[in-house]
Amino acid sequence: MLRHKGFKDAQDFRKFLQGVLPSDVYYSSAYYENPGAEMSQKGWKGADLVFDIDADHIPTACKQQHDTWACRNCGTSGRGSKPENCPKCRGQKFEEVSWPCDTCLEVAKRETIKLKEVLEDDFGFSSHEMKIAFSGHRGYHIHIENESVHALNSMARKEIVDYMLGKGLDPSLQGFDFERGVSPDLEDFGWRGRLARAAYEIVLSSKLEPETTGKGISKSLLAQRERILERWNGKGPWIIALSVGKEKWAGVIQQAIERQSIKLDTVVTTDIHRLIRLANTLHGETGLKKIDVLGSEIERFDPFSDAIAFERGTTTVYVRESPQFRLAGVSYRPYKNEKAELPTAAAMLLLCKGVAEITEEEIRVQ
């Protein structure tokens, strides 16, 4: 890792990259008086506000199909997210291979859109003050470069994170009164409206998680659903008139908070010295680009087509094992212990993941 580098202009920076040829390029989200000095002598002046949405922090069933782990101590391996301890030797160090797929990247995109809306509606940032980018792997970044955020310290940024997570949220301060039968309107702003709409959707679908809502609540809500929705739309008191019970309603609100909270990497936002991947550079684990995405176009953005860097040629690789994956509109079958001639982008993905090697024939040709 080469750190504490500063450049006076873009041309010097390009020359440096051409000479070093790094697998990954990061820049500091902080501003310094002396960027090239050691940390203690840099002279911190402020930092952008950065958010990282990563599928690694969002539970998805697809991980069981494409992610793998192996204990560094005894070699025990498995699929899905790594355990806290190895089931065989209780070790805590693992080799992990995580893959991007349509499912986990779509979930990450939904969280990014939620975050964008909160930054606009609750914090007042305009779309022009936000830079949204696909990370090159399994998520998205949002950068706020407005000078108003530069002086925020770590604790202030933690307050913003807690707001996004809904941490410590008190329903009684958001318009819910379970004793008097009062609720916020569906059109309210901020957490009030989001909680109201999420709770409304939960009642509408009557799909409730037993661990958060208590036994039997689905049945009791289902019996009262039409009356609840009718009262809520009419903006009248509804809780106390219905035999659901305030404890069960509290469970509904807790599930609503979980639905509306934004699943982000909290460490990235609170770090006032954060290094973040540079836009238009390659991600060393995929060979895809970190690429800016216009907020108005994020719904149509396809990472597996729009972020491809290597668009020409083919490369023959020996693949030890890989799951099914998609690139540039082509779906590739799983490979195991075999040679494959692939488009360069697909071969690069397998090489970057460490599951493939360039064949001897390919090396001789080169």
N, C-alpha and C positions, 0 to 999 in steps of 0.2 A: 504494500500500500504506500503510494507516494502522496504525502500530504504537505500542507503549508506552502502551496504554490500560488503565486499571484502573477497576473499578466497585464500588461499595459494596454494591449489591444487584441482584437480577435485574430489578427494574422499571426502574432506570436503564439497564441494559444493553439492555433491549427498546426503550426510547425512543431510544437511540443508533442501534440497527439500523434502526428505522423511519424515522429521519431520514436515514441514509446510504444505505440500500438496497444493500448490497454484493453482488457476485456470489458471493463466497466468504467464510466466516468461520472463523478459526482462533483457537485459544487456546494458551497456553504449557503444556507438560507440566511445567515447572519451577515451584518455589515461591520467591517473593522477599519480602524485607522491604519493598521499595518498588516494586511492580509497574509503576507509572506513570513511573518514572525512566528515564534513559538506561541502556544495558546496563552501563556501568562503575560505575553507582551503585545498581543494583537490589538488590544484596546477596543472592546465591544461597543458598538454604537446602536445596535438594534437588530431586529430579525423579522423576516416575513412570517406570516402565519400560514403554516402548512398542515394539510390534512392528508392522511393516507388510508384509503379503503382497500383492504386486502382480503381476498377470499380465504386466506389462511386463518383469519379471525372470525369467519362466519361458518357455522356448522352446515355442511351440505352432504347429502347422502352419496353424491358422486365421488367423494374422496375415497370411498371404500373400493371403487372400481379402478381408480388411476393413481392413487398415492401409495407409496411404500415406505417402510422404515426397516432399519436393521441395527441391532445393538452392536456398538463398537467393541464391547468387551467379549461377548460370547457368540455373536453372529446370529442370534435369534432374530427372525424377521417376521413382518406381518404387513397387512394392508390397512389403509385409512390413516387417520392421524396417529402420531406416535403416542405411546402410553407415557405416564409420568415415570414409571419404573419398568425395566425389562421384566417380563413375567417369569423368566428363567433365573437370571442372576441378580435381579433388582438394580442393575446399573441404570444410569441416567443419561448416558451419552449415546446418541443415535446418528446414523447416517440416514438422511431423508431425501426422497425424490418426490417432489410435488409437481403435478402437471396442470396446466391451464386447460379448461374445457368450456364448452358453451354454457353449461349449467352454472358453474361457479363464477364465470365472468359475467353472466347475466345478473346473478345475485349481487355481485359487486357493483354493477352498473346501477341497479335499483337503489342501493345504498348511497351511491354518489349523487344520484338525482335528488334523493331525499335531503342530503346534506346541502346541495346547491340551493334548494328551495328554502331551507331554514336560514342559510346565510343571507339570502335575499329578503325573505319575509320578516324574519325576526331580528336580524342584525343590520339590515339596511344596505348591504353591499350590492352594488350593481353588477350585472354580468360582465361589464367592461373591467371591473376590478378583480375578477376571478380568472385564473388560468386553470383549465381542466386538462389533464393529460392521462392517457393510458400509460401505465408504468412499464410496459414491455413484458410483464409476466402475468400476475393474477389479480390486478387491481387498477386503481386510479388514484391520482393525486389532484388535490385542489390547492392552489397557491393564492394567498391574498397578499398583494404587494403594496397595498395602500399604506402611506406613511402613518396613518392613525394607529396601526397595530405594531409598529416597529418597537416602541418602548415597552410593550407588555412583557412583564417578567414571567417566570415559569408558573408561579401561583395564579396569576391572572389568566394564563392560557389553560391551566387546569380547571378554572371556573368555567371556561368556554367548553372544555371537554365534558365536564360534568353536566352541563346544560344539554349538550348533544346526546348524552347517554340517558338523560332523565334521572340522574343519580340524586337520591334524596328528595324526589318529587313528592309533594304533599297534595293529594287530590282535593283536600278541603280548601287549599289556596288556589285551586284551578277551577273553582265553581261547583264542585261536587259536595253536597251536603246530604249524607245518607239518613240523617234524622228527620230533616224537613222535606225530603223528597225533591231536592233541587239539583239541576244539572246545567252545565254550560250549553250554549247553542252550538249546533253543528257548524255554523258559519263563523264562530269566534276565531280570533287570530292566536298564534303561538301555540303553546302546549295545551291551552284550554280547548281550542278547536280540534287539534290533532287527537287528543284523548277522547273527546266526544265522538268524533267520526270513527275512530278505531273501535270504541266500545259499541257504537251503533252497528258497525260491520260484524262484530263478534255476535251480537244478539241476532242480527239478520241471518247469519250463517249458522248460528248455534253450534259452532265448532269450538269447544272450550278444552283447554288443557287441564286434566284432573289435578296435576300437581300444583297448579297455581289457583284453581278456582274451587276446589273442594268437591267431595263426592256428591253426585246427584244434581249438581247445578245445571247441567245440560238439560236434564228432564224438566226441571222447574222453569227454566227460562223458555224452553220450547213451548210449554203450556201457556205462558204469558206473552209470547213473542209479539203477537199482533197488537195487543194492548200497549206494550212497551213502545213499539215503533210509532203507533198512532199518537200516544202522549208526547213522545219526543219531538215528532214533526210539528205537533201543535204547541210546542214550547210550554207545556203545562207540567205541574208536579206529577211525578210518575213513580218514583221509587217506593215511597211509603204506601202508595195505594195498591201496590202489587206484593204478593206474598213470596218474594224471592229472598229477602233478608239482606241486611247491610253487610254481613261478613262475606256473603257470596258476591255481592256487588263489588266489594273491595277486591275480590279475586279477579273479577272482570277487568277492573281498572288496572290492576297489576299486569295482566296480560296485554292490555292496551298499551301500557308504557313499554313493555318489551317489544311490541310490534313497531312502535314509533321511534324507539331509540335508534341511534345511528351506530352501526358496528364499525368503529374506526380504531386504528392503532393509536392508542392514547399517548404512547411514548414519543411518537414523532411530533405531535402538536405541542407538547410541553417542553420539548428540547429547544433552547434558544441558541444552540450552536449546531443545529442539525445539518448533516450532509444529506443531500437528496440527489437522485439521478438527474443528469443533465438531459434536457429535451433534445430529440433527434440523435441520440446516441443509442448504441445497442445494449440490450440487457444480456449479461453474460450467461444467464441460465436458459435463454430461449433463442437468442439471435434475432429477436424482434426489436423494433424501435420503441423507445419512449416517445410518444407523439402527442402533440397538442390536439385537443378536440374542442370545437366550438360548442358552447353550452346548448345552442339551439339544434345542434346536429348529433348530440350524444345518443339519442334514441336509435339513429340509423348507423351509428359507428359499429364496425365489425373488426375487432382486433386481429382476427385471423386472416383478414384480407388487407385492411388499411394500414397495418403496422409492419408489413413484410418488407425487409430490406434487400433480400437476395431474390431477384426475380428472374434470373437467367441461369441456364446450364443445369447439369445434373452431376451428382456425386455418388460414387459407390461406397457404401459403408457396411461394416459387419455389425449387426444389431444383436446385443445380448438379450434384451427384453424391453418391450415398450407396449403401452396400451394403444387402443384406437385413438386417433387424433385427426384434426381437420386443419388444413391450411389452404388459402387461396381457392376456396370452393371445392377442394378435393378431400375426400375422406380416405384415410389410410388405415388399413387393417392392423391389428396387433402383430408385432414381429417377435420372434424368439430364436436366438442362435442361428441366424441366417444372414446371407448377403442380400443387399437390396440396392438397386440403382434408383435414386430418388432425386426430385428437383432439389436444387441447392438449399432452398429455405427449409424443406423438410429434413434434409440430412443435417443441416446446421442445428435444428432444434434437438435432434437426437444426440448429436455430438456435445452440445452445450449441457444437456441433461446428464451426460456422463454414461449413457447406456449404449453408445456406439463408438466405433473406431474407424478411421480411414483404412481401407484395405491396402495391402501391399501392392496390388495391381494399380490402384489409383495413385499411390505415391510414385511408382515407377513412371507412369504416364506424365505426371506433373514434373 
